[in-house]
């Protein structure tokens, strides 16, 4: 089998799939991106990025203009396929693999002997093996990897993305990759493909280990964030400035407490720990406790804000930021959305939302009448209470005079204490 991989197809053109397709396409490889969203397909084929990520627009324009990147709504034949579709939670926080099953169904008819398939979607342990079994039932004319066949017609491996929004293009090339093939040949061929555009080290293991590694990385981060968020609640209760406490504790050579915030967002850290819990619920007490702490923070903040409202001050509440992270448009699992939704339940006060990266409210908030998107300057002029939820660069240069006479809640510790006294009354 050839490892030239002259034509690679990326299935799922979201926050990871699209940057991956663009990076590969600018490294001398023909790329076809597949997405069921026709608007996404059309936008990419015009050389534009449908998501906000530094330098992505320029990269896509260059690749599309050069003819190395195109988007379609259905798969076509290629040498290798990267699957990067969502794997959300449903019901009682159970992994939902319907998008992966749909990708397998769409992919099966175009598979050819010698193809390589790499699953990058965050998945429960054992999903890569399941993918091989699904495809083998759909294409009985082809052989797929199993315990007795090291070099089948179709090779399959798992390699999770591990990139940071805002730095995706950099980290796709620089970060090490964990690669777990269903057989040694699957792993070898996957390494050969990634080495076409990855500068980091390719670390080979088996598929189940690679799947767990991805989940463990994000559960680890979630647990550490939970400690910081729980510490913020402790500091609030005993009357200590959490930002100063964290800064001083971190002067210890073996302590590195993260900064607390309004909760945890994004498709990975807020979701992936539940994949582990779902597999072994009786062995994951710490992971479940961390999830409860982080999931509880938005309501705590909303209650604090509502308690601080004065009856004789009817000016609007201004919430700064809805994205889960600074300077991106990603609202997935954002705790800022939960804070706003809870606040709307606790008060009838008008709530003005400033989010520079969106034009319309997300579906979770669109039917709440008291909410309104607003420009920064106008919102601050009207505000009686200001709640900073996302540390966007656009909010860094707010002048202290714009906040005079207003109640301030800085959930990120973003503004310096020298600018004004941060007011945050304890929950009663």
VOPAGU-2260 file (C-alpha; in pm, 1 decimal, decimal comma):
REM VOPAGU-2260
SITE   aa  ch    i         X         Y         Z
SITE  UNK   A    0       0,0       0,0       0,0
SITE  UNK   A    1     122,0     347,1     -88,0
SITE  UNK   A    2     184,8     603,4     183,3
SITE  UNK   A    3     193,9     900,1     -54,7
SITE  UNK   A    4    -155,3    1019,6      43,4
SITE  UNK   A    5    -188,6    1265,4    -245,0
SITE  UNK   A    6    -558,6    1323,3    -171,3
SITE  UNK   A    7    -691,0    1350,0     185,3
SITE  UNK   A    8   -1054,0    1402,2     282,1
SITE  UNK   A    9   -1155,9    1562,5     611,9
SITE  UNK   A   10   -1508,6    1476,3     725,2
SITE  UNK   A   11   -1650,4    1744,3     955,2
SITE  UNK   A   12   -1543,5    2106,2     897,5
SITE  UNK   A   13   -1586,6    2248,1    1246,1
SITE  UNK   A   14   -1343,5    2407,3    1490,6
SITE  UNK   A   15   -1087,8    2127,3    1441,1
SITE  UNK   A   16   -1170,9    1970,4    1105,8
SITE  UNK   A   17   -1156,2    2293,5     906,0
SITE  UNK   A   18    -819,0    2414,4    1040,2
SITE  UNK   A   19    -683,9    2061,2     985,9
SITE  UNK   A   20    -802,6    2063,0     624,8
SITE  UNK   A   21    -650,9    2408,2     566,8
SITE  UNK   A   22    -314,7    2311,1     717,7
SITE  UNK   A   23    -292,0    1994,6     507,3
SITE  UNK   A   24    -394,8    2180,3     190,9
SITE  UNK   A   25    -117,2    2435,6     234,1
SITE  UNK   A   26     139,3    2156,5     262,9
SITE  UNK   A   27     117,4    2041,1     -96,6
SITE  UNK   A   28    -165,4    1790,0     -53,0
SITE  UNK   A   29    -504,2    1797,9    -227,3
SITE  UNK   A   30    -781,8    1814,8      31,4
SITE  UNK   A   31   -1156,3    1767,7       8,6
SITE  UNK   A   32   -1352,5    1881,5     310,8
SITE  UNK   A   33   -1691,4    1726,5     381,4
SITE  UNK   A   34   -1968,6    1889,6     583,5
SITE  UNK   A   35   -2346,1    1848,5     583,2
SITE  UNK   A   36   -2395,2    2221,8     646,3
SITE  UNK   A   37   -2437,6    2369,5     297,3
SITE  UNK   A   38   -2369,5    2722,5     422,1
SITE  UNK   A   39   -2033,5    2606,2     562,4
SITE  UNK   A   40   -1948,8    2439,6     230,1
SITE  UNK   A   41   -2040,7    2750,8      31,9
SITE  UNK   A   42   -1843,3    2982,5     263,3
SITE  UNK   A   43   -1527,8    2771,7     238,9
SITE  UNK   A   44   -1549,9    2746,9    -139,5
SITE  UNK   A   45   -1557,4    3127,0    -148,9
SITE  UNK   A   46   -1225,1    3122,5      35,4
SITE  UNK   A   47   -1371,8    3234,3     368,0
SITE  UNK   A   48   -1373,0    3083,8     717,3
SITE  UNK   A   49   -1714,9    3030,7     879,3
SITE  UNK   A   50   -1553,7    3032,5    1226,3
SITE  UNK   A   51   -1326,7    3275,2    1410,7
SITE  UNK   A   52    -968,7    3153,3    1450,6
SITE  UNK   A   53    -654,7    3364,5    1407,6
SITE  UNK   A   54    -509,4    3345,7    1051,9
SITE  UNK   A   55    -760,4    3081,5     938,1
SITE  UNK   A   56    -928,3    3313,2     685,6
SITE  UNK   A   57    -597,3    3381,9     513,4
SITE  UNK   A   58    -500,9    3015,2     505,9
SITE  UNK   A   59    -832,6    2906,9     354,5
SITE  UNK   A   60    -825,4    3181,5      92,5
SITE  UNK   A   61    -475,2    3075,4     -11,3
SITE  UNK   A   62    -563,8    2705,3     -29,4
SITE  UNK   A   63    -890,2    2757,8    -220,0
SITE  UNK   A   64    -727,2    2999,6    -464,0
SITE  UNK   A   65    -447,0    2749,5    -527,6
SITE  UNK   A   66    -703,2    2475,2    -593,9
SITE  UNK   A   67    -571,6    2252,5    -313,2
SITE  UNK   A   68    -884,1    2281,4     -95,6
SITE  UNK   A   69   -1249,6    2237,2    -184,0
SITE  UNK   A   70   -1558,7    2158,8      20,9
SITE  UNK   A   71   -1846,9    1922,6     -54,6
SITE  UNK   A   72   -2154,9    1795,2     125,7
SITE  UNK   A   73   -2090,1    1426,8      47,0
SITE  UNK   A   74   -1769,5    1217,7      48,4
SITE  UNK   A   75   -1574,7    1125,7    -262,9
SITE  UNK   A   76   -1289,6     880,1    -317,2
SITE  UNK   A   77    -956,8     974,9    -157,4
SITE  UNK   A   78    -638,2     811,0     -29,2
SITE  UNK   A   79    -701,8     887,4     338,0
SITE  UNK   A   80    -994,8    1009,4     545,8
SITE  UNK   A   81    -985,3    1207,1     870,9
SITE  UNK   A   82   -1310,8    1201,6    1067,5
SITE  UNK   A   83   -1363,1    1504,6    1291,1
SITE  UNK   A   84   -1736,0    1508,7    1363,0
SITE  UNK   A   85   -1900,4    1607,5    1694,1
SITE  UNK   A   86   -1962,3    1353,5    1970,8
SITE  UNK   A   87   -2204,2    1532,6    2207,5
SITE  UNK   A   88   -2374,0    1414,8    2523,8
SITE  UNK   A   89   -2743,1    1328,0    2536,8
SITE  UNK   A   90   -2990,0    1229,5    2805,5
SITE  UNK   A   91   -2816,6    1138,5    3129,2
SITE  UNK   A   92   -2481,3    1261,6    2995,3
SITE  UNK   A   93   -2433,9     965,2    2763,3
SITE  UNK   A   94   -2205,2     990,7    2456,7
SITE  UNK   A   95   -2400,4    1028,7    2133,8
SITE  UNK   A   96   -2224,3     869,8    1835,3
SITE  UNK   A   97   -2494,2     941,5    1576,0
SITE  UNK   A   98   -2272,1    1184,3    1382,5
SITE  UNK   A   99   -1994,2     927,3    1368,4
SITE  UNK   A  100   -2236,5     657,4    1250,7
SITE  UNK   A  101   -2365,8     894,0     982,3
SITE  UNK   A  102   -2008,1     969,0     873,9
SITE  UNK   A  103   -1940,0     594,6     847,1
SITE  UNK   A  104   -2255,0     540,5     640,2
SITE  UNK   A  105   -2163,4     823,7     403,2
SITE  UNK   A  106   -1800,9     711,6     378,8
SITE  UNK   A  107   -1855,5     339,9     320,9
SITE  UNK   A  108   -1962,2     359,4     -49,3
SITE  UNK   A  109   -1645,6     546,4    -158,9
SITE  UNK   A  110   -1390,0     332,1      27,5
SITE  UNK   A  111   -1123,4     160,8    -181,8
SITE  UNK   A  112    -853,0     -93,6    -105,2
SITE  UNK   A  113    -549,7      83,2      42,0
SITE  UNK   A  114    -746,3     359,0     216,6
SITE  UNK   A  115    -649,7     489,9     559,8
SITE  UNK   A  116    -916,4     613,8     802,1
SITE  UNK   A  117    -821,2     818,0    1108,3
SITE  UNK   A  118   -1077,1     903,4    1372,9
SITE  UNK   A  119    -999,5    1230,0    1552,4
SITE  UNK   A  120   -1336,7    1286,6    1721,8
SITE  UNK   A  121   -1333,8    1259,2    2100,2
SITE  UNK   A  122   -1477,7     914,8    2165,2
SITE  UNK   A  123   -1550,0     661,1    2439,7
SITE  UNK   A  124   -1292,4     386,2    2476,9
SITE  UNK   A  125   -1358,9     119,3    2213,9
SITE  UNK   A  126   -1515,6     348,5    1952,7
SITE  UNK   A  127   -1240,9     299,9    1691,9
SITE  UNK   A  128   -1295,9     -75,3    1704,6
SITE  UNK   A  129   -1670,6     -13,3    1672,1
SITE  UNK   A  130   -1608,6     204,8    1366,0
SITE  UNK   A  131   -1419,3     -80,3    1199,7
SITE  UNK   A  132   -1704,6    -320,7    1275,2
SITE  UNK   A  133   -1968,8     -82,0    1138,2
SITE  UNK   A  134   -1776,7     -35,7     815,3
SITE  UNK   A  135   -1706,1    -405,9     774,4
SITE  UNK   A  136   -2080,8    -475,8     779,8
SITE  UNK   A  137   -2140,1    -204,7     519,5
SITE  UNK   A  138   -1856,0    -318,3     292,0
SITE  UNK   A  139   -1823,4    -695,4     314,7
SITE  UNK   A  140   -1614,0    -688,1      -4,6
SITE  UNK   A  141   -1326,7    -523,1     184,0
SITE  UNK   A  142   -1122,7    -648,3     478,6
SITE  UNK   A  143   -1089,4    -437,7     793,7
SITE  UNK   A  144    -842,9    -463,4    1083,5
SITE  UNK   A  145    -904,1    -725,2    1350,7
SITE  UNK   A  146    -690,4    -925,2    1592,4
SITE  UNK   A  147    -593,2   -1175,5    1321,5
SITE  UNK   A  148    -533,2    -940,7    1028,9
SITE  UNK   A  149    -250,5    -686,7    1056,4
SITE  UNK   A  150    -260,3    -561,2     697,6
SITE  UNK   A  151    -624,1    -545,7     581,4
SITE  UNK   A  152    -762,3    -363,2     278,7
SITE  UNK   A  153    -860,3     -65,1     497,1
SITE  UNK   A  154    -639,2      67,2     777,8
SITE  UNK   A  155    -797,4     244,8    1076,0
SITE  UNK   A  156    -639,0     442,1    1359,4
SITE  UNK   A  157    -733,1     688,0    1631,7
SITE  UNK   A  158    -546,7    1014,4    1687,4
SITE  UNK   A  159    -718,7    1274,7    1906,6
SITE  UNK   A  160    -685,0    1645,5    1843,8
SITE  UNK   A  161    -525,0    1830,3    2136,6
SITE  UNK   A  162    -528,4    2194,7    2032,8
SITE  UNK   A  163    -618,9    2521,3    2204,1
SITE  UNK   A  164    -872,5    2753,1    2036,9
SITE  UNK   A  165    -694,9    3072,7    1944,5
SITE  UNK   A  166    -377,0    2872,5    1869,6
SITE  UNK   A  167    -519,4    2588,0    1661,5
SITE  UNK   A  168    -312,4    2645,5    1346,4
SITE  UNK   A  169       9,0    2664,3    1547,2
SITE  UNK   A  170     -63,5    2363,4    1765,1
SITE  UNK   A  171    -187,5    2139,4    1483,1
SITE  UNK   A  172     166,0    2142,3    1348,8
SITE  UNK   A  173     371,3    2182,3    1666,3
SITE  UNK   A  174     201,2    1951,7    1916,9
SITE  UNK   A  175     289,6    1584,5    1959,9
SITE  UNK   A  176      31,3    1338,7    1827,0
SITE  UNK   A  177     -83,4    1025,2    2005,9
SITE  UNK   A  178    -159,8     763,9    1740,3
SITE  UNK   A  179    -336,7     438,6    1816,7
SITE  UNK   A  180    -382,6     201,9    1527,9
SITE  UNK   A  181    -601,7    -105,0    1538,0
SITE  UNK   A  182    -292,2    -290,6    1413,9
SITE  UNK   A  183      78,2    -199,4    1391,2
SITE  UNK   A  184      42,3    -138,9    1016,6
SITE  UNK   A  185    -248,7      97,1    1082,2
SITE  UNK   A  186     -31,4     294,2    1324,8
SITE  UNK   A  187     263,7     306,3    1085,2
SITE  UNK   A  188      55,2     438,4     798,5
SITE  UNK   A  189    -114,2     697,1    1020,9
SITE  UNK   A  190     227,0     823,9    1134,0
SITE  UNK   A  191     333,5     847,1     770,2
SITE  UNK   A  192      33,0    1064,6     690,9
SITE  UNK   A  193      68,7    1297,6     989,4
SITE  UNK   A  194     438,7    1347,5     923,7
SITE  UNK   A  195     337,2    1524,0     602,1
SITE  UNK   A  196     230,7    1827,8     808,9
SITE  UNK   A  197     304,4    1767,4    1180,3
SITE  UNK   A  198     635,9    1881,6    1329,9
SITE  UNK   A  199     566,2    1733,8    1673,1
SITE  UNK   A  200     654,2    1377,9    1768,2
SITE  UNK   A  201     414,6    1099,1    1669,2
SITE  UNK   A  202     372,2     866,6    1968,8
SITE  UNK   A  203     243,8     518,6    1884,1
SITE  UNK   A  204      13,6     317,5    2109,3
SITE  UNK   A  205    -300,7     108,0    2064,4
SITE  UNK   A  206    -640,7     257,8    1980,8
SITE  UNK   A  207    -800,1     206,8    2324,1
SITE  UNK   A  208    -509,5     375,3    2501,1
SITE  UNK   A  209    -516,8     668,3    2259,0
SITE  UNK   A  210    -890,3     709,6    2319,5
SITE  UNK   A  211    -843,5     713,7    2697,4
SITE  UNK   A  212    -544,9     950,0    2677,2
SITE  UNK   A  213    -763,3    1217,6    2518,0
SITE  UNK   A  214   -1031,3    1178,6    2784,1
SITE  UNK   A  215    -775,5    1173,2    3065,8
SITE  UNK   A  216    -609,9    1493,7    2945,4
SITE  UNK   A  217    -935,1    1687,8    2963,9
SITE  UNK   A  218   -1055,9    1526,5    3287,1
SITE  UNK   A  219    -721,0    1627,7    3442,4
SITE  UNK   A  220    -769,5    1987,2    3333,5
SITE  UNK   A  221   -1131,4    1987,8    3450,8
SITE  UNK   A  222   -1027,4    1864,6    3795,9
SITE  UNK   A  223    -761,5    2133,4    3830,5
SITE  UNK   A  224   -1005,1    2404,3    3722,9
SITE  UNK   A  225   -1255,2    2270,3    3976,2
SITE  UNK   A  226    -999,2    2316,5    4254,1
SITE  UNK   A  227    -949,0    2679,4    4150,3
SITE  UNK   A  228   -1324,0    2738,3    4130,2
SITE  UNK   A  229   -1383,8    2576,0    4467,9
SITE  UNK   A  230   -1104,2    2787,4    4614,9
SITE  UNK   A  231   -1280,6    3098,9    4484,3
SITE  UNK   A  232   -1594,8    2995,8    4675,7
SITE  UNK   A  233   -1389,2    2940,6    4990,6
SITE  UNK   A  234   -1220,0    3278,3    4957,9
SITE  UNK   A  235   -1553,7    3448,8    4906,0
SITE  UNK   A  236   -1695,6    3284,0    5218,4
SITE  UNK   A  237   -1403,3    3382,2    5444,6
SITE  UNK   A  238   -1344,3    3727,0    5294,7
SITE  UNK   A  239   -1017,2    3670,8    5108,4
SITE  UNK   A  240    -922,9    3804,6    4762,9
SITE  UNK   A  241    -893,8    3484,4    4557,1
SITE  UNK   A  242    -670,3    3644,0    4292,2
SITE  UNK   A  243    -415,5    3749,9    4551,8
SITE  UNK   A  244    -435,7    3411,6    4727,1
SITE  UNK   A  245    -369,7    3224,1    4402,3
SITE  UNK   A  246     -82,3    3452,1    4308,3
SITE  UNK   A  247      87,3    3408,9    4646,2
SITE  UNK   A  248      26,4    3031,0    4664,0
SITE  UNK   A  249     183,4    2993,1    4320,2
SITE  UNK   A  250     508,1    3138,1    4451,1
SITE  UNK   A  251     561,4    2792,0    4603,3
SITE  UNK   A  252     797,0    2606,3    4366,2
SITE  UNK   A  253     566,2    2304,6    4334,2
SITE  UNK   A  254     225,6    2476,4    4329,5
SITE  UNK   A  255      49,4    2600,6    4017,7
SITE  UNK   A  256    -314,6    2679,3    4095,4
SITE  UNK   A  257    -514,6    2780,2    3788,9
SITE  UNK   A  258    -720,0    3098,7    3777,5
SITE  UNK   A  259   -1087,2    3052,6    3869,6
SITE  UNK   A  260   -1364,6    3161,9    3637,4
SITE  UNK   A  261   -1739,6    3137,2    3576,0
SITE  UNK   A  262   -1723,7    2763,4    3505,1
SITE  UNK   A  263   -1587,9    2546,8    3226,0
SITE  UNK   A  264   -1679,5    2563,8    2858,8
SITE  UNK   A  265   -1587,3    2428,7    2519,9
SITE  UNK   A  266   -1667,6    2096,5    2362,4
SITE  UNK   A  267   -1377,4    1915,3    2530,3
SITE  UNK   A  268   -1316,8    1991,0    2898,2
SITE  UNK   A  269   -1682,7    2031,1    2990,8
SITE  UNK   A  270   -1783,8    1713,2    2804,7
SITE  UNK   A  271   -1502,7    1458,2    2789,7
SITE  UNK   A  272   -1493,4    1364,8    3161,3
SITE  UNK   A  273   -1846,6    1229,4    3126,1
SITE  UNK   A  274   -1722,1     982,2    2864,0
SITE  UNK   A  275   -1505,2     825,3    3133,9
SITE  UNK   A  276   -1782,4     841,2    3393,5
SITE  UNK   A  277   -2020,1     672,2    3150,8
SITE  UNK   A  278   -1776,0     382,5    3106,2
SITE  UNK   A  279   -1689,8     329,6    3475,2
SITE  UNK   A  280   -1930,2     525,9    3697,3
SITE  UNK   A  281   -1826,3     351,3    4018,5
SITE  UNK   A  282   -1455,8     441,4    3976,0
SITE  UNK   A  283   -1485,3     812,8    3900,6
SITE  UNK   A  284   -1581,3     989,6    4224,4
SITE  UNK   A  285   -1321,0    1264,7    4186,7
SITE  UNK   A  286   -1403,9    1330,8    3820,9
SITE  UNK   A  287   -1775,7    1353,8    3903,2
SITE  UNK   A  288   -1710,0    1587,9    4197,6
SITE  UNK   A  289   -1505,1    1818,7    3973,2
SITE  UNK   A  290   -1787,3    1829,6    3721,2
SITE  UNK   A  291   -2035,5    1927,3    3994,9
SITE  UNK   A  292   -1813,2    2213,1    4114,5
SITE  UNK   A  293   -1761,6    2354,9    3766,1
SITE  UNK   A  294   -2123,8    2307,8    3660,5
SITE  UNK   A  295   -2241,8    2483,4    3976,5
SITE  UNK   A  296   -2036,9    2800,5    3931,3
SITE  UNK   A  297   -2267,0    2980,6    3680,2
SITE  UNK   A  298   -2569,5    2962,6    3913,0
SITE  UNK   A  299   -2357,8    3083,9    4205,6
SITE  UNK   A  300   -2245,1    3388,8    4006,8
SITE  UNK   A  301   -2598,0    3463,3    3886,2
SITE  UNK   A  302   -2729,1    3450,8    4243,1
SITE  UNK   A  303   -2455,0    3686,2    4363,9
SITE  UNK   A  304   -2539,2    3936,6    4091,1
SITE  UNK   A  305   -2913,3    3915,0    4160,4
SITE  UNK   A  306   -2860,2    3962,4    4536,4
SITE  UNK   A  307   -2655,8    4276,2    4471,6
SITE  UNK   A  308   -2927,4    4448,2    4266,8
SITE  UNK   A  309   -3089,3    4744,4    4440,3
SITE  UNK   A  310   -3459,6    4808,1    4401,6
SITE  UNK   A  311   -3409,2    5179,5    4338,0
SITE  UNK   A  312   -3158,0    5120,3    4060,2
SITE  UNK   A  313   -3345,9    5001,6    3752,3
SITE  UNK   A  314   -3057,6    5040,1    3509,1
SITE  UNK   A  315   -2977,7    4731,7    3293,4
SITE  UNK   A  316   -2732,3    4457,2    3377,8
SITE  UNK   A  317   -2452,8    4435,7    3121,4
SITE  UNK   A  318   -2288,1    4096,0    3064,0
SITE  UNK   A  319   -1955,2    4114,1    2883,4
SITE  UNK   A  320   -1883,0    3805,7    2673,2
SITE  UNK   A  321   -2066,0    3483,4    2585,0
SITE  UNK   A  322   -1781,3    3279,8    2431,9
SITE  UNK   A  323   -1626,2    3027,4    2666,1
SITE  UNK   A  324   -1277,4    3161,0    2596,6
SITE  UNK   A  325   -1117,8    3492,3    2501,9
SITE  UNK   A  326   -1112,1    3624,2    2144,3
SITE  UNK   A  327   -1299,1    3339,1    1973,3
SITE  UNK   A  328   -1663,0    3289,5    1872,3
SITE  UNK   A  329   -1701,8    2940,7    2021,3
SITE  UNK   A  330   -2010,3    2929,3    2246,3
SITE  UNK   A  331   -2018,4    2553,3    2297,2
SITE  UNK   A  332   -2091,2    2462,1    2660,9
SITE  UNK   A  333   -2002,2    2820,1    2759,2
SITE  UNK   A  334   -2066,8    2893,4    3128,4
SITE  UNK   A  335   -2131,0    3255,9    3032,9
SITE  UNK   A  336   -2451,1    3146,2    2858,7
SITE  UNK   A  337   -2558,6    2963,1    3173,9
SITE  UNK   A  338   -2489,0    3270,2    3388,8
SITE  UNK   A  339   -2706,3    3487,9    3163,0
SITE  UNK   A  340   -2987,1    3230,8    3147,3
SITE  UNK   A  341   -2991,3    3187,9    3525,5
SITE  UNK   A  342   -2975,2    3563,0    3582,1
SITE  UNK   A  343   -3277,2    3610,6    3357,7
SITE  UNK   A  344   -3471,2    3371,6    3583,3
SITE  UNK   A  345   -3369,3    3560,2    3898,2
SITE  UNK   A  346   -3450,6    3914,0    3787,2
SITE  UNK   A  347   -3679,9    4096,3    3546,0
SITE  UNK   A  348   -3411,6    4358,7    3486,4
SITE  UNK   A  349   -3307,4    4413,7    3123,9
SITE  UNK   A  350   -2981,4    4235,4    3040,2
SITE  UNK   A  351   -2757,3    4379,3    2769,9
SITE  UNK   A  352   -2506,1    4134,4    2623,0
SITE  UNK   A  353   -2181,6    4246,5    2462,3
SITE  UNK   A  354   -2018,2    3973,8    2253,0
SITE  UNK   A  355   -1805,0    4114,7    1970,5
SITE  UNK   A  356   -1782,6    3783,6    1784,2
SITE  UNK   A  357   -2152,2    3711,9    1719,6
SITE  UNK   A  358   -2440,8    3888,6    1544,2
SITE  UNK   A  359   -2735,0    3699,3    1692,8
SITE  UNK   A  360   -2805,3    3541,7    2028,6
SITE  UNK   A  361   -2748,8    3163,6    2057,3
SITE  UNK   A  362   -3053,9    2939,6    2053,2
SITE  UNK   A  363   -3032,7    2889,2    2431,1
SITE  UNK   A  364   -3101,9    3259,8    2483,7
SITE  UNK   A  365   -3295,8    3374,9    2177,6
SITE  UNK   A  366   -3643,8    3340,8    2334,4
SITE  UNK   A  367   -3567,9    3536,9    2653,5
SITE  UNK   A  368   -3734,3    3874,2    2601,4
SITE  UNK   A  369   -3524,5    4074,3    2849,9
SITE  UNK   A  370   -3197,2    3994,4    2666,0
SITE  UNK   A  371   -3050,5    4217,2    2398,3
SITE  UNK   A  372   -2720,8    4223,6    2209,2
SITE  UNK   A  373   -2552,9    4561,7    2241,0
SITE  UNK   A  374   -2239,0    4752,2    2144,6
SITE  UNK   A  375   -1984,6    4798,6    2423,1
SITE  UNK   A  376   -1988,6    5177,9    2462,1
SITE  UNK   A  377   -2367,6    5206,0    2454,1
SITE  UNK   A  378   -2413,1    4918,0    2699,2
SITE  UNK   A  379   -2169,1    5061,6    2953,6
SITE  UNK   A  380   -2337,8    5398,7    2934,9
SITE  UNK   A  381   -2673,6    5244,3    3030,0
SITE  UNK   A  382   -2544,2    4987,5    3281,3
SITE  UNK   A  383   -2609,2    4980,5    3653,6
SITE  UNK   A  384   -2433,1    4645,5    3697,2
SITE  UNK   A  385   -2147,8    4507,0    3484,8
SITE  UNK   A  386   -2060,0    4135,0    3482,7
SITE  UNK   A  387   -1741,3    4036,8    3298,2
SITE  UNK   A  388   -1777,2    3673,8    3186,2
SITE  UNK   A  389   -1522,3    3639,8    2904,2
SITE  UNK   A  390   -1182,0    3808,0    2900,4
SITE  UNK   A  391   -1194,8    3930,5    2539,4
SITE  UNK   A  392    -922,7    4175,3    2435,8
SITE  UNK   A  393   -1198,9    4422,9    2351,4
SITE  UNK   A  394   -1275,4    4455,9    2723,2
SITE  UNK   A  395    -917,5    4507,8    2839,4
SITE  UNK   A  396    -905,4    4879,7    2766,2
SITE  UNK   A  397   -1233,5    4976,5    2929,4
SITE  UNK   A  398   -1165,0    5299,0    3117,5
SITE  UNK   A  399   -1244,1    5323,1    3488,1
SITE  UNK   A  400   -1459,9    5627,4    3420,1
SITE  UNK   A  401   -1694,4    5407,6    3213,3
SITE  UNK   A  402   -1758,5    5196,8    3525,1
SITE  UNK   A  403   -1800,6    5473,4    3779,6
SITE  UNK   A  404   -2116,1    5435,2    3986,3
SITE  UNK   A  405   -2179,6    5079,8    3869,3
SITE  UNK   A  406   -2172,2    4747,4    4051,3
SITE  UNK   A  407   -1888,0    4536,7    3907,1
SITE  UNK   A  408   -1846,5    4158,5    3898,2
SITE  UNK   A  409   -1519,9    4044,4    3738,7
SITE  UNK   A  410   -1545,8    3664,5    3720,4
SITE  UNK   A  411   -1208,1    3632,3    3548,1
SITE  UNK   A  412    -989,2    3862,0    3756,3
SITE  UNK   A  413    -922,7    4039,5    3427,6
SITE  UNK   A  414    -918,2    4400,4    3539,0
SITE  UNK   A  415    -640,9    4520,5    3776,8
SITE  UNK   A  416    -738,9    4611,1    4132,1
SITE  UNK   A  417    -575,7    4946,7    4081,2
SITE  UNK   A  418    -846,3    5031,4    3827,7
SITE  UNK   A  419   -1133,1    5002,5    4075,1
SITE  UNK   A  420   -1243,8    4803,0    4376,9
SITE  UNK   A  421   -1396,5    4474,4    4257,6
SITE  UNK   A  422   -1724,2    4424,4    4441,1
SITE  UNK   A  423   -1846,6    4069,1    4489,6
SITE  UNK   A  424   -2084,6    4009,1    4778,6
SITE  UNK   A  425   -2100,5    3657,2    4921,2
SITE  UNK   A  426   -2404,7    3447,6    4849,7
SITE  UNK   A  427   -2659,2    3444,8    5130,3
